[in-house]
Amino acid sequence: MKAQTFQYLTEWTTLFHNNLAELMEKGLQQQTDERARWVLEYVIDHERKLAREVEGFKQQADPKALKTWLYDQISETLPPDQRTREIDFGTMNFDQICEEIFDVHNQVMEIWKGMTSKGAIPEAKELAQKIYELEKNETMRLADQITSVNQM
């Protein structure tokens, strides 16, 4: 396990969202179920937006915050991304896709929630809080949208 910085974690989070969108785009080409296609199309856009927003937080962050070392063993708790696991959204049904999406998003939220108290300086804690709030609010918004579709 090597030590990482908040910059590493923000870059990882951006990559995670982009990689998830790419896996969904790949699965969308194979998907025949209408509701599954809808959720993939919706979440692809959602993931791209999240990646841009996390990158924006990184660009605006105090350089001291980004260079702050993380003392937790985060590489052992990071959810899977394209480099470690291939998620086949093309063979999943609507419910399986939703379950997978919320599982990985909840893991990302938990990582950032944990980081809100781990920053050695206030600027790092503030950065972690902002990204945690973004992840939490966007996951809740995603859940609301998917619930609406499921009720139709």
C-alpha positions as CSV (number, residue, x, y, z in Angstrom):
1,M,0.0,0.0,0.0
2,K,1.4,3.4,-1.0
3,A,0.4,6.7,0.5
4,Q,-1.8,8.9,-1.6
5,T,-2.9,12.5,-1.7
6,F,-6.3,14.2,-2.0
7,Q,-5.3,15.1,-5.5
8,Y,-4.9,11.4,-6.3
9,L,-8.4,10.7,-4.8
10,T,-10.0,13.5,-6.8
11,E,-8.4,12.3,-10.0
12,W,-9.4,8.7,-9.2
13,T,-13.0,9.9,-8.7
14,T,-13.0,11.7,-12.0
15,L,-11.6,8.6,-13.7
16,F,-14.1,6.4,-11.9
17,H,-17.1,8.3,-13.2
18,N,-15.7,8.5,-16.8
19,N,-14.8,4.8,-16.8
20,L,-18.3,3.9,-15.5
21,A,-19.9,6.0,-18.3
22,E,-17.7,4.2,-20.9
23,L,-18.7,0.7,-19.5
24,M,-22.3,1.8,-19.8
25,E,-21.9,3.1,-23.3
26,K,-20.4,-0.3,-24.2
27,G,-23.4,-2.1,-22.6
28,L,-25.9,0.2,-24.2
29,Q,-24.9,-1.1,-27.6
30,Q,-25.9,-4.7,-26.6
31,Q,-28.9,-3.8,-24.5
32,T,-32.4,-4.7,-25.9
33,D,-34.6,-3.9,-22.8
34,E,-36.2,-0.5,-23.2
35,R,-36.1,0.5,-19.5
36,A,-32.5,-0.8,-19.2
37,R,-31.5,1.3,-22.2
38,W,-33.2,4.4,-20.7
39,V,-31.4,4.1,-17.4
40,L,-28.1,3.6,-19.1
41,E,-28.6,6.6,-21.3
42,Y,-29.6,8.7,-18.4
43,V,-26.8,7.6,-16.1
44,I,-24.1,8.0,-18.8
45,D,-24.9,11.7,-19.0
46,H,-25.1,11.8,-15.2
47,E,-21.6,10.2,-14.8
48,R,-20.0,12.5,-17.4
49,K,-21.5,15.5,-15.5
50,L,-20.2,14.2,-12.2
51,A,-16.7,13.7,-13.6
52,R,-16.7,17.3,-14.9
53,E,-17.9,18.6,-11.5
54,V,-15.3,16.7,-9.5
55,E,-12.6,17.9,-11.9
56,G,-13.9,21.4,-11.4
57,F,-13.5,21.0,-7.6
58,K,-10.0,19.9,-8.2
59,Q,-9.2,22.8,-10.4
60,Q,-10.6,25.3,-7.8
61,A,-9.1,23.6,-4.8
62,D,-6.4,25.1,-2.7
63,P,-3.1,23.5,-3.8
64,K,-2.3,22.7,-0.1
65,A,-5.5,20.6,0.1
66,L,-4.6,18.6,-3.0
67,K,-1.1,17.9,-1.7
68,T,-2.4,16.7,1.7
69,W,-1.5,13.1,2.3
70,L,-4.2,10.5,3.1
71,Y,-3.2,8.2,5.9
72,D,-6.0,5.7,5.3
73,Q,-5.4,2.7,3.1
74,I,-7.7,3.9,0.4
75,S,-6.6,1.7,-2.4
76,E,-8.0,-1.3,-0.5
77,T,-11.5,0.3,-0.3
78,L,-11.8,1.9,-3.7
79,P,-14.7,0.5,-5.6
80,P,-13.9,-1.3,-8.9
81,D,-13.2,0.7,-12.0
82,Q,-12.5,-0.3,-15.6
83,R,-8.9,-1.2,-14.7
84,T,-9.9,-3.8,-12.1
85,R,-13.3,-5.1,-13.2
86,E,-15.4,-5.2,-16.3
87,I,-19.0,-4.6,-15.6
88,D,-21.2,-6.0,-18.3
89,F,-24.2,-3.6,-18.4
90,G,-25.3,-5.1,-21.8
91,T,-26.5,-8.4,-20.2
92,M,-28.1,-6.8,-17.1
93,N,-31.8,-6.0,-16.6
94,F,-33.1,-2.7,-15.3
95,D,-33.0,-3.8,-11.6
96,Q,-29.5,-5.3,-11.9
97,I,-28.2,-2.1,-13.5
98,C,-29.7,0.1,-10.8
99,E,-28.3,-2.2,-8.1
100,E,-24.8,-2.0,-9.6
101,I,-24.9,1.8,-10.0
102,F,-26.1,2.4,-6.5
103,D,-23.6,-0.1,-5.0
104,V,-20.6,1.6,-6.6
105,H,-21.9,5.1,-5.9
106,N,-22.5,4.3,-2.3
107,Q,-18.9,3.1,-2.0
108,V,-17.6,6.3,-3.5
109,M,-19.8,8.3,-1.1
110,E,-18.5,6.4,1.9
111,I,-14.9,7.0,0.9
112,W,-15.5,10.8,0.6
113,K,-17.5,10.8,3.8
114,G,-14.6,9.2,5.6
115,M,-12.2,11.7,4.2
116,T,-14.2,14.7,5.6
117,S,-12.6,14.0,9.0
118,K,-9.2,12.8,7.7
119,G,-7.8,16.0,6.2
120,A,-4.8,17.2,8.1
121,I,-5.6,20.8,7.2
122,P,-9.0,22.6,7.0
123,E,-8.7,23.1,3.3
124,A,-8.4,19.3,2.7
125,K,-11.4,18.7,5.0
126,E,-13.4,21.4,3.0
127,L,-12.5,19.8,-0.3
128,A,-13.6,16.4,1.0
129,Q,-16.8,17.8,2.3
130,K,-17.6,19.5,-1.0
131,I,-17.0,16.3,-3.0
132,Y,-18.9,14.2,-0.5
133,E,-21.9,16.5,-0.7
134,L,-21.8,16.4,-4.5
135,E,-21.6,12.6,-4.6
136,K,-24.4,12.3,-2.0
137,N,-26.7,14.9,-3.6
138,E,-26.2,13.5,-7.1
139,T,-26.8,9.9,-6.0
140,M,-30.0,11.0,-4.3
141,R,-31.1,12.9,-7.5
142,L,-30.3,9.8,-9.5
143,A,-32.4,7.6,-7.2
144,D,-35.3,10.0,-7.5
145,Q,-35.2,9.9,-11.3
146,I,-35.0,6.1,-11.4
147,T,-37.8,5.8,-8.8
148,S,-40.0,8.0,-11.0
149,V,-39.4,5.8,-14.0
150,N,-39.9,2.7,-12.1
151,Q,-43.3,3.9,-10.9
152,M,-44.5,4.6,-14.5
